[in-house]
Amino acid sequence: MKSIDGGVTFEKKSTPHGDHHDHWINPYNNKNMINGNDGGATITFDGGESWSSIMNQPTAQFYRINTDNQFPYRIYAGQQDNSTVAILSQTYDNSIGNDDFYPVGGGESAHIAFDPDNPRLIYATSINSTLTEYDADNERIREIKPYPEFIFGMESKDLRYRTNWNAPVTASPQDPSVIYYGTEKLLKTTDRGVTFEQISPDLTKNEKDKQGLNGGPITAENVGAEFYGTILTITASPHEYGTIWVGSDDGLIHVTRNDGESWDEVTPQDLRGAMINSIEVSPHDPGTAYVAVAGYKMNDFRPYIYKLTDFGRQSRRIDRGLPDDNFIRVVREDSERQGLLFAGSEVSLYVSFDDGDNWQSLALNLPPVPITDLAIRQNDLVASTQGRALWVLDDLSALRQVQNDMISKPLHVFTPGPVEMIKGSNPSEPSKTKGTNPLRGVVFNYHIRDEQEDPLTIEITDNNGNLVRTYSSEESNFERCIIANMDQRLPFKVKYPPKEQGANKWVWDMRRHGLHCIDDIKLFEGFAGAYVMPGTYQARISIGGAEDTVTLTLITDRRITADSHAIAEVEQKVFEITALMNELLDSLTSIRKSRTQIKTLMTDFPDAELLQDSGQSAINRLSAWEREVLQVDYETYEDEDNLPGKLVKQVRHLLDVIDDAGPPIATGALERLRDLEDEWANLQAELRDISTSDIEAVNNWASTNTIPHISPPIARH
């Protein structure tokens, strides 16, 4: 609202988002303002007539997350003051953009449930006791409230069902058509919400004095946000059907092992009524559960994590070492390594390698922000935050291998997990307006105990012991060459494997050795080698006399359905084109050397008429030959639009086409290869003629005058 008469009258002003929390007015220019809202931050320079977008910043606030088991998998979450979101965890493109997410019913405060292997029917909750079913096949949304009451303005004690603002819904892991929904009682539907069965008594303390009007002192605000005495979390056991754990917002934990026929209260005695924010059933032990308890609404900001064993008969605190003022919202156990725990707190992320006996920060590059939920899917750790959107810690392989004696070794290399060969480059800088994909390639994580002055080297061999790629932390002639040949106006920085004391990371892009780089050539596609084939490889990392070797596996891109013969054909053609490309580059080096020697000889003997004539003829023919092989007039990449690419560029282009596309090879590509090979054969014949005529004439003169001969250029037969 805007007033220009001291608040006597107000004019409504539109902004990109409707829920405002902060507003700043520039004291030196009142037309410049910043508005902080549940969508992010927006800026105006014209007094609110127009505003910047909220779609250019990762400031979303999410309540809970779920993930499916597709590839790429999607992350599902309810976003504060917005909608539900189903977003890809990665794409086959360069980033994750606006086209990669959509709403799935429910609303801002949603829990979301579905069959992870077939997420067609998606169940989501929201405010006003909302429960919906979204059909991904036709985008239809059905309201399936068990008892449709409009709860706004009502006292919760007068409702058929009390539901939390963040009401839980979950699907049975064994039978995803069974959906559980939490009120103060646990409800169950097996027919997509047509009917609901009550399978529990009231699982809360049911304190009537806390079920009246909310808000005040001027007006009440009964919209469900303050409803109390409700189920806050439901966890169906991944091990056996009918074992269900339920936690309430008033501090009770119940478990049933017979799908609700009977219930046991298993609340630890010292809980004192704090919220049961999440329950994690151990993937390794059906009777063990980890419970995150949040007491901040009782002015208790200490961390509480309980480990319940024997289906809740035994319990103990496992939060030692966590900051005293940092309450916990969620805890998850790794699906592969028993006792590897992750905890999300009000300000950060923590990890324990010993089942909660000790904790340490896992913040890494994560900003200090509330972690509202965690999920483990396909070897990734997914986190939702309250204000900084969704984050994914890609590939937990290294964390799963951490041992106490690891840091005592001079060098330790973690074995990478299997890598699917999704081709593409990694952006030099992450986008500020789009989601970031996982790193493309094999990620090597390694730990160096001491500071090192010696270079670090990485050698990658195939299963037959053939060396396919090397890296060094020191610059080599190859790096110097490719830098010199780039369009210098373009930002280009060569990276080298780090060798810092402590943890390091390097990515192998799954490519072979680079092409033969030569000076004075503008090949804007670069000198990168072709991709290797799927299979098993070994990587040896060495530094300061220490070395460590790991085995890694590259898996075929699941989008490729070709047989082994078609894959082998790609490998063979890539080898052939790479050899052709290197032969071209070596021949260019060779003719340039011959030309330089002739020019030097002509300069040294300016009065030798025969030398001058035969030498100039050789230079002219070599230069003309070079122009057929290479576009020598390229200076910047825009020149490609103006000048035709010669043989070198055409061969490089064909290599990229076949290498990037993979099997099966198009017949047009094979035809193009034959044509380029014929063109090269003709050029080789021309080069042999230059050698046996013009250069031979120069060498005959040199022989007569006892002068060293000119090195003839390479011309394969």
N, C-alpha and C positions, 0 to 999 in steps of 0.2 A: 504494500500500500504506500502511496505517496501523498504527502500533504505539503502545500506551500503557504498555508495560512495558520501555522502554529497548531495544527491538529484539529481545527474546527471542521474541516472537511477532508476526506481522503479519496484518492483516485486509485482504482485497482490497476496494477501493472503486471503484465505477463512476464514470466521467466521460463527457462527451459524445464524447470522442475518445481513442483508445488509445495514441497516440505522444506521450509527454510529454517536454518539453525544459526546462521551468523551473517552479518552484513557489514561491510566496510565502505565508508565514503571517503574519497580522497579529500583531505582538508584543503588542498590547493586547487582542486578542480572537481566540483560536486557532480559533474556529469560522468566522472570516472568512478565506478563502484565495483566491488567484488562481492558476490553472493555465495555463501556456503550452504549447501543443501544436501539432501540424501542422495542426489545424483552426482554430486561432486562440487566443483567450483566453477562459476561462470563470471565473465567480466563484461562490463558495458563501458563505452566511451561516449555515449550519447544520451545519458540520463535514463537509461532503461528502455529506450525504443528498440534496441537490438542487443542481443547477448551472444557471447561465444558459446560453443557447443559443450555439452557434457560428455560427448562421445569421443573425447580425445585424451582421456586420462583413466588410469586403472584405479578407480576409487570406489568400486562397488562394495556393498556390505552384504555378506552372505550369512545365512543362519546355519544350514546343514548341507552336507553333500552326499551324493551317491554316485556310483559309476557303473556303467554297463561293461559287458565283456566283448564288445565289438572291437574291430581295429580299423582306424584309430578308435579308441574308446571315447565315450562322451562323459562329461561331468555334468551332473544335475544338481541344481541348487535353487533356493529361494532367495531373491535379492530384495533387500529392504526398500520399501516404497517404490517397487517396480513390478516385478513379475517373477515367475519361475524362469530358469534358464537351462537349456541343454546345449552345451558347447563342446566342440571337438577338443580333445587334449593335444592333438597335433593335426597338421594337414600335409598333403603332398605338395603344397605350394610353399612359398617362402615364409608365410606367417599365418596367424589365425585372425581372421577379420570379421566384419559385421555379418557376412553371409554364412558364417559357420556356427551360429547359435540361433535358437528359437525358443519361445515359451511352450510349456507343456501342461497348461491348466494350473489349478491351485493359485497360489499368490505369493506375496512377499515373504511370509513367515513359514514357508513350506518345509515339511519333510516330504520326500519323494520316494516312491517304491515301484518296483517293476521286476520282471524276469530279466536278469542281467544278460542272459544269452539270447533273448528275444524281446527287446524293450518296445513292443508295440503298444501294449496297454499300460499306461503310466498313471499312477495314483498320487495325488498331491493335495496337501492341506493348505489352509490359509486362515486369515482372520474370519470372524463371524462363524466359527465352527465349520468352515467350508471344507468339503472333501469332494474332489473331482476325479473323473476318469478321462484321460486323453487318449484318443486312438491315433497313433502316429500314421496309420495308413490313410486316413481320410481327414485328419485334423479336427475331428469332432470332439467336443468337450461335454461331458455329462456331469451334472451335479448329483452326487449320490450321498448326501447327508443322511445319516441313520435316522434322524428325526429333525426335519427342517424347521428350526425356530430362528427368528431374527433376534439375535441376542443383544444388539446394541440397546443400551438404556435399561437392560434388565439386570437384576441381581442374580448371581450364579446359583444361589440356593433355590431359586424358583424355576430353574431350567431342568428339563429331562436329563440332559447330560452336561457336565462341566468340561469344557475343553480348554487346553492351554493355548495361548497366543501362538505358540510354536508346537502345535499338536502333532504327535507322532503317528506315522503310518509305516508299515513294513510288510514285505512279502515273505512267505515261508521259503527258505532256501531249497527245501525238498519238493515243494509243490507251489510254484509261484502263483497259481490261481487262488491260493488261500491268502487273503489280505487281512491284517490285523490293524485295528484303529484304536487309539487311546483317548478316552475321556477321563472320568474318574474310575471307570470300569474298562475292561478290555473287551472290545467288540471284534467279531470275526465275520467275514463274508466269503462265500465260495462261489457266488454267482454274479460277480462284477457289481456288487452293491445293490442288487435288487432286494436282498434280504440281509439282515445282520443278526447275529446270534451273540448274546451276552455270555462270555465265558469266564467271567470273574465277578466277585463281589467288588465293592468299593475298595480300591487298593491305595487309598490315601487316608490321612487322619480324619478327614471329613469334619473339620472344625467350623461349625456353623457361624461363629462370630467373625469369621474371615471370609464370608461369602455374601456380604452385603454390598452397599453402594461403594463405588471407588471414586477417587478424585476429591474435589472440594478445595477450599471451603466455600467458593462461590457457586460452582456448578459441579455436578458429577460427570465423570467420564467413564461410562460403562461400555467399552467397546471390546472387552475381552482381554486386553493387554495385562490387566491386573488380576484376572481370575486366578484363584489359588486353590490348592487341594485337587491337583490334576495329575494325570500321567504325563511325564515329560519325555520318557525314552522307553522304547520297546526294542528288544534284541532277541530275534529268533535264532536258536542254536544252529550253526552250520553243520553240526554232527548228527543230529537226530530230530525227526519231526516231533513237534509237540512240546519240546523244551523251550520255554520262553522266559526271558528275564524282563522285569518291568521296574522302572524307577519313577518316583513321583517328585513333584516340585516341593513337597513338604517333608522330604527326607526318608522315604520308605523304599525298600527293595524287596520285591517278591519274585519267586520263581515257581513255575509249574513244569512238571515233567510228563504230563498226560493231557496236554492241549486244553488246560483250564479246568479239568475235572476237580482238581484240588490244588491248593496253593500253599507255599511256605514263605513266611516272612523271614528274610535273612539279613536284615539291616544290622550293620555293626553297631555296638552299643554306644560308641562315642560320637555318633554322627550329628546329633543335636539338631536335626531338622533341616539341614542344608540341602540344596537342590541336588538331585541325582541327575547330573547333566548328560552323562553317557555311560553305557555299559558295553564292554568289549568281551565277548566270549573268546577264549583262547583258541586259535586255529589248531593247537596241538593237544589240548586236553579238554574234553567235553565238560568237566566239572569245574574248570577254572574260569573266572571272570575278573576283569579289571574295571574298576569303577572310578570315574572322575566326579568329584563332589565339589560344587561351587557354593561357597558361603557368603559371597559378597553382598547379597541382599540382607544379610544379617550383620553387615558391617565387619565381616571376617574375610580378609583378603589373603589368608594363608592358603598354601596348596594342600589339597587332600587327594591322594590316590590310594585306593584300597585294592588289595588282591584277595579275592574270595576263592577258596578251594573247597572241594567236596560239595559242590553245588550250594555253596554259601554257608556251610556249617562251620567253616573256619575262615578267619579274616585277619589281615594285618596291613598296616600302613607301609607304603613303599615310596614315599615322597622325600626321603632324606636327601639333602643337597640342593633342593630347589629353592629359589629365592623366597624369603618369608612373606613378601608382599605381592606375590605373583600367583593368583589363584588359577586352578586348572579347569579347563572346559572339556577336554577330551583326551583319552589315552587309547592307543592302538598297539597290538602286538604284530610283529612281522609274520607274514604267512610262511616264510621259509626257515628263518632262524628263531628257534624258541628262546624266549627271554629278551629278545631285541624289542625294546619298547620305544614308542614315540609319544610325546605328550605336548599338547597345545595349550598354552597359557594365555593370560590376558595381554601379554606383551611379546611373547616369543615362542620358539619351538625348542624342545629338549629331547635328548636321546639317552637311553640306558642300555648298556650292553650286558648287564648282569641281572635282569629281571627286576629292576627297580631299586637295587641296593645302592647304586650310585647314578647320578644324572650329570649331564653336561650339555652345554648349548649346542644346538644344531641350526643356529640362525643363518650362518653363512651370509648370503646376500639378501636374505629376507628382511624387509624393513621391520622396525619395532611396531607391532600391530597385534590386536587380539586375534588369536587362532581359534575359530569357532568350531571347526570340525576337521577330521583327518580321515583319509581312506587309502588303502593299499590296493593297487590294481596293476596287473601286468608289470610287476617289478618296479613300479613308480609309487612315490608317496605324494598324495594329493592333499592340499590344504586349502580351506576356505578362510577368509579373513573378514574382519569387520572394518572395512575402509580401504583395503588395498587389493581387492578382487581375489582371483583364484591363482594359486601357485602349484607347480609340480616339481618335485625333486626327482629327476630322471634317473632310473637305473640304480637300485639299491645294492647292486652287487658288491661294491666296495665296502659299504657299511656292514654287510652280512659277513665279511671276511675279517673284520677288525678283531685282533687279539692283543693281549697285554704285552707280549714280547715283540710285537711288530716294530715298535719304534727303537728297539735296541739294535736292529740290523742296520748296517750302513746304507742299504738300499732295499726297499720292498716294493714290489709291483703287484697290484691287485689284479686278479684274473677278471677280464671283462665278461659280462654276460653275452649270450648269443645276440648278434646284431642282424636285423633284417636290412637287406641292401636297398634302402630307399635312397635313390641318387639325388644329388642336389648339393648346392654350396651352402655354407653357413654364413649368414650376414656378418659383416665386420662389426656392426653395432646393432643392438636390438632396436626394433621400432618403438617409438614413443606412443603410438596410437593403435598398435595391434599386438596380439598375443605372440609369444615367442615359441617357435618349434623346438623340440629336442635337437641336440647337436647331431648332424648327419655324420655317420661314420663310427669308428671304433674309438671309444674314450678310454685312454690309458690313465689310470690314477696310480701315482707312485709317491712313496715317501722317502726323502733323503735325510739321513740322520744329522749330517754335519754340513757346514758350509764347504763349497767345493770351488776350486779354481779350474780344475780340469773340465773339458767339454763333456757334455752328455750326448750319447749316441743311442739311436733306436734302429734296430735292424729287424725287418720283417721278412720271413721266409715262408714259402708255401709248404705243403705237406711232403714234397719231394726234396726239400732243402734248398730250393732255388731262391735266391735273394730277389725280392720283388720291390722293396722300398727301403730307403734309409733316410734318417733325419739326424741332424746335429744341432746342438745349441749354438754353434759357431757358424758364421756366415761363410758360404763356399762360393766358388766361381759361378755355380749355377744360379744362386740367388742374385749375385751381382749382375749377371747377364740379363736375367728377366727384368730386373729393375731398370736397367739401362734401355731396354727395348720397349717399355711401356710408354703410353701417351702420358707425359709428365704432368699434364694438367689434371689428370684423374687422381683421386686419392688412392694410394696404393702403398701398403705396408706389409713387408714380408714378416711373418711370425716364425719364431723358433721355439723348440721345446724348452720349457722353463727348467731351471735347476736350483730352485730356492730351497733353503733348509726348511724341512717340513713337508707339507702336502703339496703336490703338483698335479697338473692335468694337461694332457695333450691328446689331440684328436687326429687319428689317421683317417684320411678322407676316402679310404678303400681304393686308392689309385696306385698304379705302378710307378716306377721311376719316370721322371719327366723326360720329354723329348730332348734331343741334342740342341742345346741353346747356342746360338751363334750371335756374334755382334752385328750391329747395324742392320737389323731386320725388324720391321713393324708388323708383328704377328699378334693382333689384338686379342685373338682367342687364347693366347698364352701357350705355354709349353708343358702344361700338365699332361701326365701320362693317362692312359686309359684305365678304366676300372678293372679290378681283378674279378675273378669268377667266384661264385659261392663255394665254400669249402672250409677246410681247417687250415689255420695258419699259426705260426709261432712268432712271438715278438721278444727280442732280447734287448733290454735296456741296460746300459753300462755307464758308469761314471767313477772316476777315482780308484780304479782297480776292483770295484764291486760290480756285479752284474746279477740280473734276475731275469728269468725267462718264463713267459706265460703262453698258454695255448688259447686260441680264440676261434670262434666259429662264425662264419658269415652265412646267412640264410637267404635263399632266393626271395625276392619281393613277391609277396603272396598274390599280387595282381598278375603275375606272369604265369601262364598255364602251359608254356611250351615244354616239350620233352627234352631229355638230356642231349639228344642229337642236335636240336636247334640251338641249345645253349652252347654246345661245343663248336658249332659253326660260327657263332658270334665271336667266341674266343679266337678261333683260327683267323677270321677276317680282320679282327682287331690287331692281331699280331702282324699280319701281312701289311696292313695300312700303316702301322707304326714303323715297321721296317722301311717301307717306302718313304715315309715322312723323314725319317732319320737319314736315309740315303740322299734325299733332296737337300737337306740341310748340310750334310757333309760335303756334297758336291759344290754347294755354294761357297763353303769355306775353301775348298780346293781351288776353284776357278779364281777366287779373289786373291789367293796366295800367288797363283801363277801370274795374274795380271799385275800384282804389285812388284813381283820380281822382274817382269818385263819392263815396267815403267822405270824401275831403278837402273836396269841395264841401259836403257835408252838415255837416261839422264847422265850416266857415267860415260857414254860413248856417243855424244851428239853428232859427231861427224861421220859415223859409220852408216853410210847410206843404205846398204842392204839390211842392216839391223833396224834402222828407222822404218823402212818400208814394211818388212815382215813383222816387226814388233807392233806397229800401228794397226796392221791388218788383224793380228791376233787379239789386240786389245779391243778393237771394234767388234769382232765376232764374239769374244767372251762377254762383252757388255751387252750385246744384243741377246746372247743366250741367257744371261742373267735376267734380262727383262721378260723373257718368256717364262722363266721359272718363278720370278718374284716381282711383285709390284713395288718398284724401287721408289716411286713418287709418294708413297704413303708417308704422311707426317703425323696426322691426328686421326682419330677413329672416324671423324666425319668424312675423311677422304674415301672411305669405303663406299659412300653414297655416290661418289663422283667418278671413281676410277675402278676399272675392272680388276677383280682379284685374279691373280695368276695361279700357276700350278700349286705352289705351296699352300695358298689359302684354300684352294679347292680340295686338296687332299686333307688338310686339317678339318675342313667342314664335314667331309664325308666321314672321317674318323669319329667326329662328335656325333653325327647323326646315327651311325650304327651303334656306337658305344652307349649313347644315352637311351636309344629306343629299345635295345635288347632284342631278344628273339620274339618272333621269327624275323629274319632279315628280309626286307622288301626286295622284290626282283629289280625295281628301279635302282636301288642302291647298288646291287651287284652289277647291273649294267653300267652304272656310273663308274664303278671301280675298274671294270675292264677298259672303259674309254680313257680313264686317267692313266692306267698302266700303258696303254698304247701310246698316249701322248708322251709319257716319260721315256718309253723305248725310242721314240723318234728323236727326242732331245738328247738321249744318250748317244745315239748314232751321230747326231750333229756334233756333240762334244768330242767324240772319237775322231771325227774328221778334222776338227780344229786342232786336236793334239797331233795328228799325223801329217798335217799340212802346215798351218801357220806356226804353231809352236815348234814343230820339228825344224822348220826353216830357221827359227831363232836359235835353236840348239845347234843346228849345223854351223851357223856363223860362230856361235860360242865355242864349238869344238875346234873350228879352224883357227880361232884366236886364243885357244887354250884358256877360255873363260868358263867358270862353273855353269853347268846346265840349268835350265829352268825346270822346276818340278811340274810335270804334266798334271792336269786336273784328273780327278777320279771319274772314270766312265766305265760302269759295269758292263760286262758282256752277257 
